[in-house]
Amino acid sequence: MFRRFFINQKLKNKVNMIIFPVMLTFLFAMLGGASFVFQKYDMLLYKNADQILNMTVSRIEYSLSEIEMLSDLIVTSQEVQTSFQLHGPNLRKRVPTYAYNEMAVNCYRLLSEKFTGNAYIDGISVHAGSNCLSVGEFRINEKKLEALGEQAELAKGAVIWVSDDRHLHCVRKIKDIYHASFQNLGTVAISIDMEKLIDTYLYKNPDLLYQPAISIYDDTQSVFSNMDDEIRPIELSGEAGWKIMELNGKKMFVTFARRISKEWIYVLSIPFDSVMNPVMMLRKWILALVLVLLLLSFFLCNRLIQSITKHFDVLINKMRRFAEGERNILPDPLYEKRADEIGFLHRCFEKMESDICALIDDNYVKQLLVNDATIKALRNQLNPHFLFNTLQTVNWMAKANGQKDISHIAESLGALMRYTLEEGSDLVPLYKEIEAVHHYIAIQKYRYQERLQVSIDIPAALETLRIPRLALQNIVENSIKYALEAMLTTCRIRIYCRSELEDVSVVVEDNGPGIDETLLDDMDDSSVVQNTGMKIGLKNIQSRIKLLFSDKYGLVLHNTGHGTIVEMRLPG
């Protein structure tokens, strides 16, 4: 069913039915390939973001580890150990003595060195007894330091990390190591500006094109967080990884990493749109570009198809007009010099149309000649039996009365009429045509007597040559009419043959006044031939020869200056 439907479509529709599915297949293949590439790109993007964020976490942890080491240096330093000892002069109480001032200056100098040595420390506070020393912009009050000391005591000398607004505090107890008593001498709290630390390592990362939020968890509580919504550590499995979560009604890209050193979980969350918006925009642009290219390709293909098929429409229109009977369709100059297949088709059709018209004209002329011969034959067949019987009666009466000449004339005329009215092919052997000429000359000899002399020299090998019926007789008749009747002396007519390669020429030569030169030039003009009064005439013979054989053959006329030569060229 579809095959028949496809076959019956116009050429333009067929090409469109082929191209359009191919272009759609190409489109889906491109979109499928692009989707696959984008999926791979998304995975690489996630992994890249995870790597960048984990590198940032490592740097943050390294900085925090440096601060832990710094706290070790502080609590084990000579200045702190001697200044906050339990026995002897110390800073546990504010005593206005020289020794007190000297120890205070030494402690301040130590804390100031450690404070200025790290850009992320916002303040260092030491609490012992009823005294509290602090350096830096951020200072913890005594009451809070006591509470932090109590938390640090539970850690049995280990460092604890406590978050407070934008600060993260590194807190540890000062133990008496100089006297090896390991008694509590006080508490050290190093306050870290986490926003500054994160801004340095995370937000100012040149490879990061988005602003994440960060949370630091231990097993029990949040160490630090600047997220709008907290993430439960239990939701994150494994040592490190990434996942897409719904936080506070928003789709977030979350990456995390566990650190064994502190048993912390670092969690960073990024709005999914900020990560994927560039990719989504790229997808939309690529989709739009593919659609535009598809439409443009379809438009250009359609224009190309139209530019080709319109020439076939012109050719089909020519064929339709020719089929409806219009003839002599003028050649289109647009296709005369085109070297492609379209120009070739148009020129071939125009030549075919011209050849068919010429063939129709030739057949029409031939049919007219046949009709003319038929009419003449009908005119001459007005009861042929009556004419033959009459001539036979005349012949018997002439013989009975001893009139041999009349009898001879009657016999020759009867034989000539019988040959003229004989049915059959338009081509006859040359010997039959010679017999007809003999009968015709015999009749004319009684009229012109010695003024007419005819010689016939035909080789026996050419007697079977096929020539048009009555062609030779008509040429001899024209020689008598236009040569003998135009002269007072004897008219000599010679009939002979001449062979040339594969062709044969039957020649009729007379010694008359010669044919008019203009007649030779105007042989193809029927009006000129008719005006000469040649009856059937040379034009008729010329046309019959060309129709029966080809344009290669026909009559050739020569004016010798002392007579006329009519040469009838025929295939041998």
N, C-alpha and C positions, 0 to 999 in steps of 0.2 A: 504493500500500500504506500509506504513512504517512498519507495524507489520510484513508483509511478508518479507520485506527487512531485518528487525532486526533478524527474526528467521533464515534466511539463512546465516547470518554472522558467522564467526568463533568465538569461545569462547573468544579469546583474544580481537577481535574487539568489541564484545558485552560488555565486562567489560570496555573497554576504552570508549565506547559510553555512559556508565552510569557514570563512574568516572569523565570524562572530564567536562560534564555540571555541575556536582555537585561542582567540584573545581572552575569552572568559577562563579557559583552562590555564592560560599563562598568568592571568590575574590571580586565580586561586593558588597557583603554585608559588607566585611571588609572595602573596599574603601568608601562606603556610610557611614558606622559608623565612620570611621576616618574623613571624611569630616564634619559630624555633630559635632564630638568632637572638630575639629579645629575651626569650626565656633563659638562654645561656648567659646573655648579658646581665639579666637580673641576678642570676646566681653569682656571677663574677662581682657584680656591684655589692651584693650582700657580703660576700667573702672579703672584698676589699674594705668595706666599712668596718667589718668585724676585726680585720687585721689592724686597721688604723686605730680603732678605739682600744684594742688590746695593747697596742704599743703605747698609747696614751696612759692607760692604766698602769703599765709597767713603769713608766716615768714617774707617775704620781706616787706609786708605792716605793720607788727608789728614793724619792724625796722624803717620804715619811720615814723610811728606814734611816736616812741620814739624820733626821731629827731625833729618832730613838737613840742613835749613837751619840748625838749631841747631849741628850739627857744623861747618858752614861758618864760622859766626860764631866758634866756639871756635878752630879752626885758623888763622884769619886775624886773630885778635885781637892787639893789641899786647902784652898780658901774656904770651900763649903764645909769640909770635914772639921777644920779647926774653928771655924766661926760658929758652928752650931753644935759643938760638942756638949755632952751633958755635964762635964766637970770643967772647972777653970773658967777663965774669961770667955764669954760667948755672946752671940747676938740674940739669944733667946728672949732677953729682956732689953728694953731700951734703957741703957745706963749711960749717962753723960760722962764717959771717961775716955782717956786717950786711947786705951786698948780697944774699946768699943768702936770708936770712930775709925781706927786703923783697920779693924776687921770689916767694918761696913764698907769702907772705901775699896778694900780688896775684893769683897763680894760683888759690889757694883761694877768694878772694873771687869771682873770675870764674866758677869752676866751680860755686860755691854758688848764685850768681844764676841760672845756667842750669838748675841742678838743681831749685831751688824754683819756677822758672817753668813747669814742665811736670809735671803730676800723674802721668804714666805713666812717668817716668824713675825707675828704682830705684837708679841709681848712675852716676857718670862717672869714668872712669879715664884718666890720661895717663901714658905710659911713654916715657922718653927717657934714653938712656945707661944708667946703673945706678940711676936714680932713678924712682920711681913715685908719682904723686899720685892720690888717690881721694877722692871725696865720695859720700855716700849710704849707704843700708843695705846695698846689694850692692856688693862690691868684687872686682875680678878680680886674681888674684895675678900676680906678675911673669912667671912662666914662661908662663902662658896668654896674657898680653898680648904677649909676644915671638912666640908662635905666631900670634896674630891679626895682628900686625904683618907677619909674613912673608906671610900670605894677602893682606893689604891691599896689599903691595908688588907682588904679581902683577897687581893691578887697576890699576896705574899711576896712583894718586892718586884713583881713583873709590871711592865708598862701597861697602863689602860688608856683607852682612847675614848674621850667623851665629847659629844658634839653640843654646840651651843650657838644657835642662830647661824651666822656665817663663819663661825670659828670651830675648829677641831682642836681639842686640848690633849696634849700628850702628858699624862700624869703618872708620877711614880714616887715611891717613898725614898727618903734619904736614910740609909743605914750606916751605923757606926762601924766602918771597916778598919779605921786606924787602930782602934783598941780591940778589934775583933769581937766586940760584944754584939754587933748586928742589931743593936737597939735602934728604934725609930728616932731619928733626929729631926725630921721635918718632911715637908712635901714640896716637890717641884712640879710646876705646871707650865708647859710651853704651849702658848696659843698660836695656832697656825691660821693664817688667812686663806681659807679653802677656796674662796672665790678667785683670789689672785692666783693661787696655785693651779686651779682648773683652767682659768683664763689663759695662763701661760702655756700649759701643756695640751689643752684640748681646743679651746676656742680660737687660739692663734695658730693652730696647726694649718699650714698652707695647703695640705692635701684634703682638708675637710671643708666641704662646701655647704654644711648645714650646722645648726646649733642644737646639740643634744643636751639632755638633762642627765645628771649623774646621781646615783645613790650608792652608799657603801653600807653593807650589812655585816653584822657578825651573827652568831647563831641565835642570839636572844633579842637584839634590838638593832635599830638603825643607827649607824655611826655618823653618817652625814647624808643629806639628801637635799637636792633643789628641784625635785620632781613635784608636779601638782598632785599626783596620785601615787601612793605607795604600791610597790610590788612585793608580794610575799615571796621570800626566798624559796619556799617549797615548790613554787611554780616553775622554778628553773632547775633542770636536772642536768647532770654532767659537769665536767670541769670548765668547759667554755662552750660557747655557741651563740646562735642567734635565733630569734623567732618573731613572728608578727602577732601582736596582742592588741586587745581592745582596752584602752585606758581612758577613763573619764569621758567615755563616749567618742573617743577618737582612735583611729587606727594608728598604731605605733610600731616602729621597727626597734626591737629590743635586742641588745647584745650584752653578754655577761661573761665574767671570768672569775674563777675562784683562785685565791692565793693561800697556799698552805702556811706560809710564814706567819700570817696574822689570822688565818681562818676567816678571812673576809670574802665577801662576794661583791664585786664591782659590777654595777648594773648601769648601762647607759641606754637611754631611750631617745629615739628620733621620730618626729612626726613622719608617717609613711609618705605623706604627700610631698614633703620636702626632699625625700630621697627619690621618689618615683615621678614627681612632676616633670623634670626634664625628659625622662624616658617616655612618659605618656605624651608629652608634647611632640617628641621625636616620632613616636608611633603615629600620632595624628597627622603630622606633616608628611610622613612617608605614605600613609594611606591616601591622603589628599593628592600627593604627587602621583601615586600609582593610578588613582582614578582619573586625574587630569591627563596623564600620559595615555591611559586607555581610551578616554574620549577623544583625545587628539589623534591617536592612532586610528581609531574607528572613523573619525571624520576624514583624515587624509586618505585612508584606504577607500572610503566611500567615494571621495572625489576622484581618486585614481581609477576606480572601477567605472565611474560615470564618464570620465574622459576617454575610456576605451570603448565602453558599450554604446556610447552615443554614435560612434562611427558605424557600429554594427546596425544601430537603428536606422541610420541614413541608408545603409546598404539594403536593409530589409524594406524600407520605403521604396527604394528604386525597384526592387524585385516585385513588390506589390503593384506598383504602377505599371511595370512591364507585363505582369500577369493579367492586369485589367485591360490590356490592349494598347497602352501608350507606347509609341515607337519613337526611335531616334532621341532617346534621353541624352541630354547634353552631358559631356564629361565634366566632372567637378574638378576645377583647377587645384583644389586643396589636396587632392590625392595623386596628382600627376607626378610629383617629385618626392613623395614619401617613400623611403626605402624600407619601411617595416612591413609586417604582415598585413596590416590594415590597408596600406596603400596598394599592396600587391593584390589583395582581394577585390578592391574597388576597380583597379585597372583590368583585372581578369573579367569581372562582370561586365564592365563597359565594352570590352573587346568581344565577349560572348554575345552581348546584346547586339552589337554591330554586325557580327557574323551571322547571327540568326536572322536579323532583318535583311541582310544581303541574300541569305539562303531563301528566305521567304520571297524576296523580289525575284530571284532567279527562277524559283519554282512557279511563281505567278506568271512570269514571262513565258516559261516553258509551257505552262498550261494554256496560255493564250495562243501560243503557236500550235499546240495540239488541237485546241478548239478551232482555230482558223483552218488548219488542215482538214479537220473533220467536217467543217462547214463546206469547204471547197470540195471535199470528197462527196459530201451529200449532194452538193449542187451538180457534181459530175455524174452522180449515180441516180439521175432522174429516170430510172428504168433502163439500166445498162443492158439487159437482155434485148430490149427493143432496139437499142443502138447496134448491138452486135449482130442481131438478126438482119437489120437493115443493111449494114455493111456487107454481111454475107450475101444478101440478095443482090446488092450492087456488084459484088465480085462475080457471082454466077452469071449475071446478065452481061457483064463486061467480057467474060470468057466466052459466053455464047455468041456474042457479036464480034469476037476477035479483037476486043479492046484490051490489049495486054497492059498498057500503061495504067489505065483506070483500075484494072484488077490489082496491079502491083501497089498502087496507092491505097486502095481499100484494105489490102492485106497488112501493109505497114501501119496504117492508122489503127486498125483493129488490134494489132499486137501492142502498139504503143499505149492504147487506152487500157488494154488488159493489164499491162505492167503498171500503169499509173494507179489503177483502182484495186490492185492486188493487196489483200490484207496480209499483215505480218509485221516483222520488225522494221524499224526505221533504218536499220543498217542492212545493206545488201552486198553480195560479192561484186567485185569490180567488173567481172565478165558480163553479169546481167545488165549493169549500167551501160556497158559498151554496146550490148545488143539493142538497148533502148535508143542509144545515140545513133546506131546504124539505121533503125527504122525512121527516126526523126530526120536524119540527113537524106534518106531515100525520098521522103516526101518533099523536102526543100529542094532537092536536085531537079525535080520536075518543074519547080517554079523558077529557079534561077539558072538552070542549065549549066553552061560552061563558066558562068561567073562565080560559081562556088566549087572550090576544091578542098576536100578534107582528107587528111592522112592520119591514121591511127597506128601508133607503134607502142604496144604494151607487151612487156615480157610475159611469157607463160607463167613464170614464178610468182608474178604479182596479180594474176587473174582472180585469186581468192581474197584479195585485200578488201576489207569491209569499209564501205563509204556510205554516206547518207543517201537515201533513195532520191533520185532525180536531181542530185546536186550537179553532176557532170553534164546532164542534159540541159539544165538551166543555164550553166556557164556557156555551153555551145550556142544555145538560143540567143544569149546576150551578145555573143561575138557576131552572129549573123545579123542581128537587129542593129547593133551600133557600129559595126565595121562594114559589112557588105552593103547595107542600105545607104551608107554615107560616102561610098566611093563608086567610081564608074568602071574601074579596072577589076580584074579577077581577085576575089577574096580567097586567100589561102589560110586554112585553119589546120593547125597541127596539134595532135593530142599525143602526149608521151608521158613517161614516168621518170623520176629521178630519186635515187636512194641516198640518204644522208644518215650515216650511223644507224640508229634504230628506227628512224623516221623515214617516211616515203612522201614524196610530193608528186601529185597528179597535175600536169601542166597543160593548159590550153593557151596556145599562142596564135595570134592573127597578125595580119599585115595592114590593119586598118589605120585610121588617122590617130589612134592613141587615145588613152583615157585622160579625162581632165585631171590635172594635178590637184585641184581643190577637192575633187571627189576622194582622192587618196587621203587627204588630210582630214576630211569630214566623214570618214567611214562610219564612225560611231554615232553620228547625228542622224537619227531616223528620218527627220524632216527633209534633210538634203537628199537622202536616198530616194524618198518618195517623190520628190520634185523632179528627179531624173527620169521617172516613169519606167523603172526597171521591173515592174510587175512583182513577182516573188522576190527577185533581186538578190544581189550579192549579200545584203545585210541579213536576209533570212538564212542563207547558207552559212554565213559566218556565225550567227547565233546558234544554229543547230549543231555545228561542229563543236563549238565551245561547250554547249550543254551536254552533248553525247560523250565528249572526251575530256578536255580541260582547256584552260586558257592558254596552254602552251601551243595548241594547234589552232588552225583557222586558215583564212585566205590571206595571200600576199599579192598585191598588185604592183606591176612594173610598167612604166611607160618607156618604151625603148626609143621613142622618137620616130619610129617607122612602124609602130604597131603596139599591141597590148599583150602582156603576159599575165595570165591569172594562174597563180600557183596555190593549189589546195594541199596543205600540209596535214598528214594523217599519221597516226602511230602504225609502225610496220607490223 
